[in-house]
């Protein structure tokens, strides 16, 4: 059986609808930023591109002033970016839908593990499988964190579009919020004028951890073990994915990469992971309000709670919160 490749999937109807919305917004913004003559050139270039009249298109481009080129190039850089965001949102919806209805598709984790489970050495394969994505500096050199943040905001708003269409969200507020983010994007520098230092690259690339990897990787690990267990395979210490880091540690002749940058890279990565743990412990502290009046507590939790310096009378019967307080206090002590 041939499985569908979802990367090439698009819901043409909704993509077309959102592309029209995004194009209308961007055109209106551009119209307010440039002269009527320059805006007419944007529309003319679009028509020539569609009709593939490249000779006339080339002639118009050659006659553009530097000021016109700046605005027009931004328009034609941001428009496909916005449509790509719409396509990404649509793909995410389709993946969620097919996962929820139990539909197979090419690359689906559960289907892959099920196929591996049929082999003689399935346990060994799943236990030792390890994929290592390596982060490099290149994505951060061409796209600023500011642009990434705006892209994320627009992505979230387009995810709400289906709720807007269903009448579950106010359309005017949604539209104005979408327009505001696109207008800010249109007037934000897309690239840096100054060359990044290695330390800047290290800090910038770690934002991918905060926005994605720190949540996604642990979830993948848990799902991987759960799906294997469904096939009767009890995995011990699988590591299906291990994040790699090139920035600050590459030894390809870059004169700005030294032992100090390597140390800095390792330190920043450690800080990001530790801060994530601290946030999670704080969240657990807030959520685990279990009382000894209504639940039983293990001896290990009681012992940890007894070490806590939280002596508030309001925490006397909340051992989990006192235990988490002890963990927080331990982490805040200097090494």
VMD Tcl script that draws the C-alpha trace (Angstrom):
set ca {
  {0.00 0.00 0.00}
  {1.31 3.44 -0.97}
  {1.06 5.93 1.87}
  {0.29 9.59 1.33}
  {3.16 12.06 1.65}
  {1.69 14.86 3.71}
  {4.49 17.33 2.96}
  {2.93 17.81 -0.47}
  {-0.61 18.07 0.90}
  {-2.50 21.36 0.64}
  {-6.13 22.27 1.13}
  {-6.31 24.43 -1.97}
  {-9.62 26.03 -1.03}
  {-8.56 27.38 2.35}
  {-5.04 28.24 1.15}
  {-6.58 30.30 -1.65}
  {-8.93 32.02 0.79}
  {-6.15 32.89 3.23}
  {-3.82 33.95 0.42}
  {-6.46 36.45 -0.71}
  {-6.80 37.82 2.83}
  {-3.05 38.11 3.28}
  {-2.53 39.67 -0.15}
  {-5.30 42.22 0.45}
  {-3.79 43.23 3.79}
  {-0.26 43.47 2.39}
  {-1.37 45.49 -0.63}
  {-3.26 47.93 1.57}
  {-0.23 48.35 3.82}
  {2.10 48.84 0.85}
  {-0.30 51.37 -0.66}
  {0.02 53.51 2.48}
  {3.83 53.26 2.48}
  {4.60 54.26 -1.11}
  {3.52 56.74 -3.73}
  {0.62 55.83 -6.06}
  {3.11 55.46 -8.91}
  {5.24 52.96 -7.00}
  {2.20 51.00 -5.87}
  {1.02 50.75 -9.48}
  {4.42 49.26 -10.33}
  {3.91 46.58 -7.65}
  {0.57 45.62 -9.22}
  {2.09 45.68 -12.71}
  {4.98 43.45 -11.66}
  {2.50 40.95 -10.19}
  {0.55 40.82 -13.44}
  {3.69 40.40 -15.53}
  {4.90 37.63 -13.25}
  {1.61 35.74 -13.63}
  {1.63 36.19 -17.42}
  {5.36 35.29 -17.50}
  {6.19 38.40 -19.51}
  {9.76 38.42 -18.18}
  {11.15 40.87 -20.74}
  {8.77 43.64 -19.74}
  {9.17 42.69 -16.08}
  {12.93 43.00 -16.39}
  {12.58 46.38 -18.06}
  {10.45 47.78 -15.21}
  {12.80 46.42 -12.54}
  {15.82 48.03 -14.20}
  {14.09 51.41 -14.13}
  {13.26 51.29 -10.41}
  {14.92 53.77 -8.09}
  {16.76 52.50 -5.00}
  {13.93 53.71 -2.77}
  {11.34 51.93 -4.91}
  {13.43 48.78 -5.03}
  {13.64 48.68 -1.22}
  {9.87 48.72 -0.71}
  {8.98 46.57 -3.70}
  {11.53 43.89 -2.83}
  {10.14 43.77 0.71}
  {6.63 43.30 -0.66}
  {7.67 40.39 -2.85}
  {9.72 38.86 -0.04}
  {6.96 39.03 2.57}
  {4.06 37.90 0.36}
  {5.40 34.35 -0.27}
  {6.48 34.16 3.39}
  {2.89 34.82 4.49}
  {1.50 32.24 2.07}
  {4.09 29.71 3.27}
  {2.89 30.29 6.83}
  {-0.66 29.58 5.71}
  {0.48 26.34 4.05}
  {2.37 25.32 7.21}
  {-0.74 25.89 9.33}
  {-2.86 23.88 6.93}
  {-0.34 21.01 6.98}
  {-0.33 21.02 10.80}
  {-4.13 20.78 10.81}
  {-4.05 17.87 8.39}
  {-1.41 16.00 10.40}
  {-3.44 16.47 13.60}
  {-6.59 15.33 11.83}
  {-5.02 12.18 10.39}
  {-3.41 11.36 13.73}
  {-6.72 11.76 15.55}
  {-8.71 9.58 13.12}
  {-6.02 6.89 12.99}
  {-5.11 7.45 9.33}
  {-1.68 6.26 8.12}
  {0.64 8.51 6.15}
  {4.27 8.37 5.10}
  {6.57 8.99 8.06}
  {3.94 8.59 10.78}
  {5.72 7.50 13.97}
  {3.17 4.89 15.06}
  {3.13 3.27 11.61}
  {6.94 3.17 11.50}
  {7.22 1.58 14.95}
  {4.54 -0.94 14.03}
  {6.54 -1.98 10.96}
  {9.77 -2.24 12.94}
  {8.00 -4.33 15.60}
  {7.46 -7.05 12.99}
  {11.23 -7.61 12.62}
  {13.24 -10.10 14.70}
  {15.53 -7.49 16.28}
  {12.85 -4.84 16.86}
  {13.88 -4.31 20.49}
  {17.50 -3.63 19.53}
  {16.56 -1.31 16.66}
  {14.18 0.83 18.71}
  {16.46 0.90 21.74}
  {19.50 2.12 19.80}
  {17.91 4.26 17.07}
  {19.32 7.77 17.36}
  {18.79 10.76 15.08}
  {21.00 13.80 15.71}
  {19.75 17.10 14.21}
  {22.61 19.60 14.37}
  {21.92 23.32 14.76}
  {24.16 25.63 12.76}
  {24.48 29.39 12.55}
  {23.07 29.75 9.04}
  {19.33 30.16 9.82}
  {20.02 32.90 12.37}
  {22.28 34.76 9.95}
  {19.46 35.30 7.48}
  {16.46 35.72 9.80}
  {16.31 37.82 12.92}
  {14.61 36.66 16.10}
  {12.27 39.64 15.68}
  {11.14 38.26 12.32}
  {10.82 34.77 13.79}
  {8.60 36.16 16.56}
  {6.38 37.96 14.04}
  {6.17 34.79 11.97}
  {5.09 32.88 15.08}
  {2.40 35.47 15.88}
  {1.00 35.30 12.34}
  {1.15 31.50 12.44}
  {-0.93 31.51 15.65}
  {-3.47 33.92 14.16}
  {-3.89 31.83 11.00}
  {-4.48 28.78 13.21}
  {-7.45 30.71 14.60}
  {-8.90 31.38 11.15}
  {-11.05 28.26 11.19}
  {-12.59 29.37 14.50}
  {-13.22 32.80 12.99}
  {-15.00 31.18 10.02}
  {-17.10 29.10 12.44}
  {-18.15 32.22 14.35}
  {-16.26 31.23 17.49}
  {-14.02 34.33 17.40}
  {-14.64 37.97 16.58}
  {-13.62 38.41 12.96}
  {-12.89 42.15 13.17}
  {-10.56 41.78 16.16}
  {-8.82 38.82 14.51}
  {-8.39 40.67 11.22}
  {-7.03 43.81 12.90}
  {-4.56 41.74 14.94}
  {-3.38 39.96 11.79}
  {-3.01 43.26 9.94}
  {-1.06 44.81 12.81}
  {1.53 42.01 12.80}
  {1.90 42.13 9.01}
  {2.27 45.91 9.11}
  {5.01 45.63 11.73}
  {6.72 42.93 9.65}
  {6.59 45.11 6.54}
  {8.45 47.87 8.40}
  {10.97 45.69 10.26}
  {14.51 45.03 9.02}
  {14.54 41.46 7.74}
  {18.31 41.04 7.93}
  {21.03 42.44 10.15}
  {23.27 45.18 8.84}
  {26.03 44.18 11.27}
  {27.78 40.83 11.12}
  {26.97 38.53 14.01}
  {29.60 37.49 16.51}
  {29.81 33.84 17.50}
  {28.34 34.66 20.93}
  {25.34 36.31 19.21}
  {24.83 33.23 17.07}
  {24.89 30.98 20.14}
  {22.31 33.09 21.99}
  {20.04 33.45 18.97}
  {19.95 29.79 18.00}
  {19.00 28.79 21.56}
  {15.65 30.51 20.98}
  {14.73 27.46 18.93}
  {14.94 25.47 22.16}
  {12.65 27.85 24.03}
  {10.11 28.00 21.23}
  {10.16 24.36 20.15}
  {12.73 21.74 21.12}
  {12.35 21.83 24.91}
  {8.68 20.93 24.56}
  {8.80 18.79 21.43}
  {11.77 16.52 22.19}
  {10.52 15.23 25.60}
  {7.05 14.69 24.11}
  {8.58 12.72 21.25}
  {10.58 10.56 23.70}
  {7.46 9.74 25.74}
  {5.38 9.01 22.64}
  {8.17 6.82 21.23}
  {8.23 4.64 24.37}
  {4.43 4.52 24.57}
  {4.02 3.40 20.96}
  {6.71 0.75 21.37}
  {4.93 -0.55 24.47}
  {1.72 -0.84 22.48}
  {3.61 -3.28 20.25}
  {4.75 -5.29 23.28}
  {8.24 -3.77 23.36}
  {9.36 -2.36 26.72}
  {12.18 0.09 26.01}
  {14.66 0.93 28.79}
  {16.70 4.02 27.85}
  {15.88 4.86 24.21}
  {17.24 8.03 22.66}
  {15.45 8.39 19.34}
  {16.64 11.98 19.09}
  {19.69 13.80 20.47}
  {20.13 17.48 19.71}
  {23.49 18.49 18.30}
  {25.10 21.93 18.35}
  {27.66 23.19 15.84}
  {27.80 26.86 16.87}
  {30.69 27.80 19.13}
  {32.37 24.43 18.78}
  {33.12 24.01 15.09}
  {36.74 23.46 14.15}
  {36.67 24.28 10.45}
  {39.21 27.10 10.59}
  {36.91 29.87 11.84}
  {39.34 32.16 13.70}
  {36.57 33.47 15.96}
  {35.83 30.01 17.39}
  {38.05 29.38 20.38}
  {38.09 27.35 23.59}
  {36.33 30.32 25.21}
  {33.46 30.28 22.70}
  {33.11 26.52 23.17}
  {32.83 27.06 26.93}
  {30.36 29.88 26.37}
  {28.25 27.70 24.08}
  {28.10 24.87 26.63}
  {27.28 27.33 29.43}
  {24.42 28.99 27.54}
  {22.95 25.61 26.60}
  {23.12 24.51 30.24}
  {21.44 27.73 31.39}
  {18.60 27.34 28.89}
  {17.89 23.76 29.98}
  {18.17 24.58 33.69}
  {15.85 27.59 33.35}
  {13.34 25.30 31.64}
  {13.51 22.88 34.57}
  {13.07 25.76 37.02}
  {9.95 26.92 35.18}
  {8.56 23.39 35.19}
  {9.19 22.97 38.91}
  {7.41 26.29 39.54}
  {4.48 25.03 37.49}
  {4.39 21.76 39.43}
  {4.47 23.72 42.69}
  {1.37 25.65 41.63}
  {-0.50 22.61 40.31}
  {0.22 19.94 42.95}
  {-2.04 21.23 45.71}
  {-2.82 17.72 46.97}
  {-3.73 17.63 50.66}
  {-2.92 14.84 53.12}
  {-6.58 15.08 54.18}
  {-7.61 13.71 50.80}
  {-4.64 11.76 49.41}
  {-1.80 9.51 50.43}
  {1.83 10.57 50.16}
  {4.82 8.34 49.56}
  {7.62 8.21 52.11}
  {10.06 9.72 49.60}
  {7.86 12.80 49.13}
  {7.38 13.14 52.90}
  {11.13 13.04 53.46}
  {11.73 15.68 50.81}
  {8.92 17.85 52.20}
  {10.48 17.61 55.67}
  {13.69 19.19 54.30}
  {11.82 22.21 52.95}
  {12.30 25.60 54.55}
  {8.68 26.49 53.71}
  {7.18 26.63 57.21}
  {3.94 28.38 56.25}
  {0.92 27.03 58.17}
  {-0.93 26.98 54.84}
  {1.49 24.33 53.54}
  {1.35 21.96 56.52}
  {-0.92 19.52 54.71}
  {0.54 20.07 51.22}
  {3.68 17.89 51.15}
  {4.10 18.02 47.36}
  {4.33 21.80 47.39}
  {6.85 21.70 50.25}
  {8.85 19.07 48.35}
  {8.92 21.22 45.21}
  {9.90 24.21 47.35}
  {12.85 22.20 48.62}
  {13.92 21.44 45.04}
  {13.63 25.11 44.10}
  {15.68 26.14 47.13}
  {18.36 23.57 46.35}
  {18.77 24.88 42.81}
  {19.02 28.49 43.94}
  {21.98 27.76 46.24}
  {25.42 28.64 44.82}
  {27.57 25.66 43.83}
}
mol new
graphics top color blue
foreach p $ca { graphics top sphere $p radius 0.5 }
foreach p [lrange $ca 0 end-1] q [lrange $ca 1 end] { graphics top cylinder $p $q radius 0.2 }
display resetview
